[in-house]
Every structure is written in C-alpha cells, then in structure tokens.
Amino acid sequence: MNDLLMDGLLKQLPFVKVVHQETIELDRSFEQVAASFANELLLNVMGKKEL
C-alpha cells in the first residue's frame, strides 16, 4: 500500500471509531426496545389467558 493511501486511511480512523461506537450504542438500544416489546407482548398474552 502506498504512503498516500495509508495516510488517507489513518486520517479516517477517528471517524471509523466514532461510527463503530455509535453502531454499538444503536445495537444496545435496539436490544432494549426489542426486550421491552417482547415483555409487553408476553404480558398481553398472559393477561388474555387469565381473563
């Protein structure tokens, strides 16, 4: 790899790290939303069975 290409890639590294961290945070948020939805769904199903 030539020096100019390597230099350009290294300059992008901080941006890549930020995007990676934001992706991890979004994944955690999605997991929380999915778990909340699953719990709500389970409560609704169980509630209907008890009626």
LUMSEMI-746379 format. One line per 5 residues: number of its first residue (from 0); their letters; for each residue y, z, x of N, C-alpha, C, O. Coordinates in steps of 0.001 Angstrom, whole numbers, plus 524288, in hexadecimal, padded with zeros to 5 digits. Layout:
<rs>
NUM = A = Y Z X Y Z X Y Z X Y Z X  ...
</rs>
This chain:
<rs>
0 = MNDLL = 7FB64 80000 8035E 80000 80000 80000 804D6 80000 80389 80514 802EE 80757  80895 7FCC9 8024A 80D21 7FCA3 805BE 810C9 8013E 804B4 8107A 803D7 800AB  81447 8022A 80883 817B8 806BE 80844 81B6A 80697 80399 81C7E 80AA8 80144  81D5E 801FE 80231 820F6 8019C 7FDBD 81E3C 8030F 7F8A7 82071 805D5 7F566  81980 80135 7F7FB 81685 8027C 7F348 81548 8084E 7F31E 815D7 80ACA 7EF0A
5 = MDGLL = 8139D 80A7A 7F785 81258 81006 7F7C4 81730 8134F 7F6B1 816DF 81739 7F3EA  81BA5 811C8 7F8D8 82086 81499 7F7F3 821F9 8147C 7F229 823AF 8186C 7EFFE  8214A 80FFF 7EFB1 8226D 80F8E 7EA18 81EDF 812FA 7E6D6 82096 81563 7E30B  819EC 81333 7E84E 81636 8167E 7E570 81781 81C44 7E614 81734 81F44 7E255  818EF 81DD0 7EACB 81A42 8234E 7EBC3 81F23 824ED 7E8C1 81F97 82968 7E711
10 = KQLPF = 822CA 82144 7E816 82781 82277 7E512 82636 8235D 7DF53 82903 82633 7DCA3  82209 82100 7DD6F 8207B 8219C 7D7F9 81D49 8268D 7D70A 81C82 82817 7D28C  81B6C 8290F 7DB32 817F5 82D8C 7DAA9 81A3A 831FA 7D755 8176C 8340A 7D404  81F2D 83389 7D80F 82143 837B5 7D4B1 8211C 83638 7CEE5 81FEC 8397F 7CB96  8224C 83155 7CDAD 82222 82F82 7C845 81C94 82FBF 7C625 81BBA 83165 7C1B6
15 = VKVVH = 818D3 82E1B 7C950 81356 82E35 7C7AE 81199 833D1 7C6A9 80EC1 834D5 7C2EA  81349 83772 7C9F3 811E4 83CF6 7C934 81419 83F0E 7C410 81172 841EF 7C145  818EE 83D9E 7C2D5 81B5F 83F5C 7BDF1 81872 83D1C 7B941 81750 83FEA 7B584  81740 83820 7B976 81469 835A3 7B52A 80F0A 83823 7B488 80D43 83905 7B027  80C7D 83943 7B8DD 80758 83BC5 7B8A9 807BB 84125 7B615 80482 84278 7B2C5
20 = QETIE = 80BA2 8443C 7B790 80C4D 84973 7B54E 80D87 84912 7AF78 80B75 84C19 7AC5C  810D9 84564 7ADFD 81222 844B8 7A876 80D58 84303 7A55A 80CAE 84498 7A0DC  80A0B 83FD5 7A7AF 80536 83E2F 7A51A 801A5 842D9 7A42E 7FF46 8434D 7A005  80140 8464D 7A802 7FE15 84B0A 7A76A 80041 84E6A 7A303 7FD48 8506B 79FCE  8056D 84F0E 7A2D6 807DA 85239 79EBC 8070B 84FCE 79955 8060C 8529C 7958E
25 = LDRSF = 80776 84AA9 798F2 80681 8480C 793F3 800D7 848B4 7923B 7FFC1 8496F 78D9B  7FD48 84871 795F1 7F7C0 84929 794C0 7F6C8 84EA2 792A1 7F3E1 84F4F 78EDB  7F934 85285 7950C 7F8A3 857EF 79328 7FAF2 85885 78DB0 7F8AE 85B1D 78A56  7FF73 85619 78CD1 801E1 85655 787A7 7FE61 853C7 78396 7FDB7 855D5 77F49  7FC24 84F4C 784F1 7F89B 84C99 7815C 7F3E4 85006 7801D 7F235 8504F 77B9E
30 = EQVAA = 7F1C0 852A3 7841B 7ED46 85618 7833B 7EEB8 85A8A 77F87 7EB98 85C05 77C2F  7F36E 85CAE 78019 7F52D 860E3 77CA6 7F5C6 85EF3 77708 7F436 861A0 7735A  7F805 85A57 77663 7F8A5 8581F 77126 7F353 85707 76EB9 7F275 8582B 76A22  7EFC6 854D5 771C8 7EA89 853A7 76FCB 7E7AC 858A5 76E43 7E511 858CA 76A39  7E81F 85CBB 7716F 7E58D 861B5 77033 7E7E2 86419 76B48 7E50C 86632 76804
35 = SFANE = 7ECFC 863CC 76AC0 7EF8E 865E0 7661B 7EDD4 862E5 7613A 7ECB8 86541 75D30  7ED9A 85DBE 761A0 7EBD9 85A82 75D4A 7E63A 85BD2 75BD6 7E4F1 85C49 75739  7E2DF 85C6B 75FC9 7DD60 85DAD 75EC7 7DCE3 862FF 75C27 7D9C4 863A5 7588D  7DFE9 866C4 75DE7 7DFC1 86BF3 75B7A 7E192 86BBA 755CF 7DF31 86E1C 75260  7E5BA 868E5 754DF 7E7C4 8685C 74F8C 7E3CD 865A1 74C09 7E2F9 86737 74793
40 = LLLNV = 7E166 86194 74E0C 7DD6A 85EC1 74B1E 7D8CD 8624F 749DF 7D6D4 86252 7457D  7D71C 8654E 74DBC 7D2C4 868EC 74CF5 7D419 86D0A 748DB 7D0DF 86E4C 74584  7D8D1 86F1D 7491D 7DA72 872F8 74538 7DA8B 8709E 73FC1 7D8F9 8732B 73BFE  7DC5E 86BC8 73F4B 7DC7A 8692F 73A33 7D6FE 86853 73819 7D605 8692D 73377  7D36F 866AB 73B6A 7CE0C 865B5 739C1 7CB74 86ACF 7382A 7C8DB 86B13 73421
45 = MGKKE = 7CC27 86ED6 73B50 7C9BC 873E3 73A1A 7CC23 87648 73532 7C970 878BF 73213  7D137 87585 73492 7D3D7 87791 72FF2 7D1D2 87506 72AFE 7D130 877A5 72703  7D0CF 86FFC 72B2E 7CEC8 86D33 7269D 7C93D 86EED 72557 7C7C4 86F19 720C4  7C62C 87034 72948 7C0D5 871FC 72853 7C0CB 87754 725BA 7BD50 87885 722A1  7C4A9 87A88 726FD 7C4DD 87FC9 724C4 7C6B9 87FBB 71F1C 7C5A2 88362 71C2E
50 = L = 7C97B 87BAC 71D91 7CB7E 87B6B 71832 7C763 87A57 71457 7C87D 87A03 70FAC
</rs>
